[in-house]
Amino acid sequence: MGNLWQRIALGLILICYSMTPKNAAALEAELGVTDTSIRIGAIMPLTGDSNRFFGLSYYGLHMKKGIEAALSGQIVNGRKIEFEVINDFDDSITTVQVAREMIDKGIFLMLGNVGALSTLKLMPVLKANQIPAMGFYILGDINADNLLNYRPNPVQEVTTLIENTVVKKGVKPTQVCVFAQNDIFGIAGIDGLKAALKKFSGTEPIISKLDSILDMMMGGINSALNDIGPVGFYKYETVLVREGYASLKNWEKQNGDQCQFVVLVAIPKVAADFIAYAHQKNESWSFGVISATAAGYALKDYLNTYNIDDKIITTQVVPSLDSSLPIVVDARNALGEELNHINLEGFIVGRMFIAILKSMKDPITRDNFKKAARQKILDIGGLKIDFTNENSGSNLMLLNQL
């Protein structure tokens, strides 16, 4: 009987010890939260071989710059924000390795990661460790329970471009084509074209061809996707535009009509090369690009090297750079002449994170953070952020000319 009471007493001592502030703080530290700081991380392409990455580091560098500007000097409940950014060279294996290292050190969440394929590989790791993913600059359509994203689904951008062109510009639905990267990024272009065509009669045969392409893409990167429908593909990590161009010309012959409007879902360098190649072939095509393809001023800069000044329609998911909204004014003051659409998005993402933290009434835990994000619509310097019903906080969609 004496041994039983000794064991009970020892158990009570251990329970009390486990609840001491020291151990509670240790538990918090594992989540990236201490009495003085909140530690968050990001993984982005920041440098790379120019022959391979074709400017993907442009996204990472500007997202990083915008987020850092937004977090600078921010204190939440007496805690400063520690933001660690690691370069993954846009290599998904490196992304996962780096993420595990960050998780072992203790991070509260990941903020502003860049890249579709790397994010696709990373999300299961973050989910398994219950780490929120917030404000990622995803070049593709990825949905996950722990994802709280700022930007709208890229499918919406493609659909908006096409609907605007068909309704307002007089282009027939059968005259819309897509040039896309042969991966998850490009899938957004096909899904967007399909969603737009569904709203118009007589497009069922084209939709059937798009379904065939999507079925083939579900197995991963597929090199045999050209010459099926109104789509031309280029291979991931190349700038080989000729096959994609030939695919669109083949479609014109099959369809008996021209591609009057071509939506580009590509990285800026490849998009510029494709437009230049179409010019060389004396095509009368007009072009539209989504925000990720415009990439701030990157596409325009590339086109300038070819002396091309076409009026290209582009979607943007952030307010105009000259907007009087307080969030944009703050970003202009912080970033000065370097302000562009990508670092403005980074700035918004950083302030979105801070606003949710400040709205929390409960202890700072990941679960409470996600609950606070979905509790009500937030006003971030005049910009509405709404996670109450979906994972994309903003549906802002502007149409501009490049």
VENHU-V473014 format. One record per backbone hydrogen bond with DSSP energy under -0.5 kcal/mol. CO is the residue of the C=O (numbers start at 0). NH is the residue of the N-H. E is the energy in kcal/mol with one decimal. If there is no record, write none. Layout:
# VENHU-V473014
CO | NH | E
CO | NH | E
This chain:
# VENHU-V473014
0 | 4 | -2.1
1 | 5 | -2.0
2 | 6 | -2.2
3 | 7 | -2.4
4 | 8 | -2.5
5 | 9 | -2.5
6 | 10 | -2.5
7 | 11 | -2.3
8 | 12 | -2.1
9 | 13 | -2.2
10 | 14 | -2.3
11 | 15 | -2.5
12 | 16 | -2.5
13 | 17 | -2.3
14 | 18 | -0.9
15 | 18 | -0.6
16 | 19 | -1.5
19 | 23 | -2.2
20 | 24 | -2.6
21 | 25 | -1.6
22 | 26 | -2.3
23 | 27 | -2.3
24 | 28 | -2.5
25 | 29 | -1.4
26 | 30 | -0.8
27 | 30 | -1.1
27 | 32 | -2.4
28 | 31 | -1.4
31 | 38 | -3.8
35 | 79 | -2.4
36 | 33 | -2.8
37 | 39 | -0.5
37 | 81 | -2.7
38 | 107 | -3.4
39 | 83 | -2.3
40 | 110 | -2.6
41 | 85 | -2.3
42 | 113 | -1.4
43 | 45 | -0.7
43 | 87 | -1.6
43 | 88 | -0.5
48 | 51 | -2.2
48 | 52 | -2.6
49 | 53 | -0.8
52 | 55 | -1.2
53 | 268 | -0.6
54 | 57 | -1.5
54 | 58 | -0.6
55 | 58 | -0.9
55 | 59 | -1.3
56 | 60 | -3.1
57 | 61 | -1.7
58 | 62 | -2.6
59 | 63 | -2.6
60 | 64 | -2.0
61 | 65 | -2.3
62 | 66 | -2.6
63 | 67 | -2.6
64 | 68 | -1.9
65 | 69 | -1.9
66 | 70 | -2.2
67 | 71 | -1.3
70 | 73 | -2.2
73 | 80 | -0.8
75 | 78 | -1.8
78 | 75 | -2.9
79 | 37 | -2.3
79 | 81 | -0.6
80 | 82 | -0.6
81 | 39 | -3.0
81 | 83 | -0.6
82 | 84 | -0.5
83 | 41 | -1.8
85 | 43 | -2.0
87 | 90 | -2.1
89 | 91 | -0.6
90 | 94 | -2.3
91 | 95 | -1.9
92 | 96 | -2.0
93 | 97 | -2.9
94 | 98 | -2.3
95 | 99 | -2.1
96 | 100 | -1.6
97 | 101 | -2.4
98 | 102 | -2.7
99 | 103 | -2.2
100 | 104 | -1.7
101 | 105 | -1.5
107 | 131 | -0.6
108 | 40 | -2.1
109 | 133 | -2.7
112 | 136 | -3.3
114 | 118 | -1.1
115 | 119 | -2.5
116 | 120 | -1.9
117 | 121 | -1.8
118 | 122 | -2.5
121 | 124 | -0.9
121 | 125 | -2.0
122 | 126 | -2.8
123 | 127 | -2.3
124 | 128 | -1.3
125 | 130 | -2.8
126 | 129 | -1.4
129 | 131 | -0.6
131 | 109 | -2.3
131 | 133 | -0.5
132 | 147 | -3.2
133 | 111 | -2.8
135 | 137 | -1.3
136 | 114 | -2.0
137 | 139 | -1.0
139 | 141 | -0.8
143 | 146 | -1.6
145 | 132 | -3.1
145 | 147 | -0.6
146 | 148 | -0.6
147 | 134 | -2.6
148 | 392 | -3.8
149 | 393 | -1.7
152 | 155 | -1.2
152 | 156 | -1.0
153 | 157 | -2.1
154 | 158 | -2.5
155 | 159 | -2.4
156 | 160 | -2.2
157 | 161 | -2.3
158 | 162 | -2.8
159 | 163 | -2.2
160 | 164 | -1.8
161 | 165 | -2.9
162 | 166 | -2.5
163 | 167 | -2.2
163 | 168 | -0.6
164 | 168 | -1.4
164 | 170 | -1.3
165 | 169 | -0.5
171 | 174 | -2.2
172 | 175 | -1.3
174 | 259 | -0.8
174 | 260 | -2.0
176 | 262 | -2.7
177 | 231 | -2.6
178 | 264 | -2.9
179 | 233 | -1.8
180 | 182 | -2.1
182 | 186 | -1.8
183 | 140 | -0.6
183 | 187 | -1.0
184 | 187 | -0.6
184 | 188 | -0.6
185 | 188 | -0.8
185 | 189 | -1.6
186 | 190 | -3.0
187 | 191 | -2.3
188 | 192 | -2.2
189 | 193 | -2.6
190 | 194 | -2.6
191 | 195 | -2.1
192 | 196 | -2.6
193 | 197 | -1.8
195 | 198 | -1.4
196 | 199 | -2.0
199 | 202 | -0.8
202 | 206 | -2.4
203 | 207 | -2.3
204 | 208 | -1.4
205 | 209 | -2.2
206 | 210 | -2.3
207 | 211 | -1.6
208 | 212 | -1.9
209 | 213 | -2.6
210 | 214 | -2.4
211 | 215 | -1.7
212 | 216 | -1.9
213 | 217 | -1.3
215 | 218 | -0.8
216 | 219 | -2.1
228 | 230 | -1.5
229 | 177 | -2.2
231 | 179 | -2.6
233 | 181 | -2.1
234 | 237 | -1.3
238 | 240 | -1.2
240 | 244 | -2.3
241 | 245 | -2.6
242 | 246 | -2.0
243 | 247 | -1.6
244 | 248 | -2.1
245 | 249 | -2.3
246 | 250 | -2.0
247 | 251 | -2.1
248 | 252 | -1.5
249 | 253 | -2.1
250 | 254 | -3.2
251 | 255 | -1.6
251 | 256 | -0.9
257 | 259 | -1.4
259 | 285 | -2.3
260 | 176 | -2.7
260 | 262 | -0.5
261 | 263 | -0.5
261 | 287 | -2.1
262 | 178 | -2.7
262 | 264 | -0.6
263 | 265 | -0.5
263 | 289 | -1.0
264 | 180 | -1.9
266 | 270 | -2.4
267 | 271 | -2.6
268 | 272 | -2.2
269 | 273 | -2.5
270 | 274 | -2.3
271 | 275 | -2.5
272 | 276 | -2.3
273 | 277 | -2.5
274 | 278 | -2.1
275 | 279 | -2.3
276 | 280 | -1.6
277 | 282 | -2.6
278 | 281 | -1.9
285 | 261 | -2.7
286 | 312 | -1.8
287 | 263 | -3.0
288 | 314 | -1.7
289 | 292 | -0.9
289 | 293 | -2.2
290 | 294 | -2.7
293 | 298 | -1.9
294 | 296 | -0.5
294 | 297 | -2.3
296 | 300 | -2.5
297 | 301 | -2.3
298 | 302 | -2.7
299 | 303 | -2.1
300 | 304 | -1.1
301 | 304 | -0.5
301 | 305 | -0.6
302 | 305 | -1.1
302 | 307 | -2.2
303 | 306 | -1.3
306 | 308 | -0.5
309 | 311 | -1.4
311 | 401 | -3.4
312 | 288 | -2.8
313 | 399 | -3.0
315 | 397 | -2.9
319 | 322 | -2.0
324 | 327 | -0.7
324 | 328 | -2.5
325 | 329 | -2.7
326 | 330 | -1.6
327 | 331 | -2.8
328 | 332 | -2.4
329 | 333 | -2.0
330 | 334 | -3.0
331 | 335 | -2.4
334 | 337 | -1.8
335 | 338 | -1.6
339 | 343 | -1.9
340 | 344 | -1.5
341 | 345 | -2.2
342 | 346 | -2.3
343 | 347 | -2.6
344 | 348 | -2.8
345 | 349 | -2.4
346 | 350 | -2.4
347 | 351 | -2.5
348 | 352 | -2.0
349 | 353 | -1.9
350 | 354 | -2.6
351 | 355 | -2.0
352 | 356 | -2.1
353 | 357 | -2.5
354 | 358 | -1.2
355 | 359 | -0.6
356 | 359 | -1.2
362 | 364 | -1.4
364 | 368 | -2.2
365 | 369 | -2.4
366 | 370 | -2.2
367 | 371 | -2.5
368 | 372 | -2.3
369 | 373 | -1.4
371 | 374 | -0.9
371 | 375 | -0.7
372 | 386 | -0.6
377 | 379 | -0.6
377 | 384 | -2.7
378 | 380 | -0.9
379 | 382 | -1.0
380 | 326 | -2.2
381 | 383 | -0.5
382 | 379 | -3.3
384 | 377 | -2.9
390 | 148 | -2.6
390 | 392 | -0.7
392 | 385 | -3.0
397 | 315 | -2.3
397 | 399 | -0.5
399 | 313 | -2.7
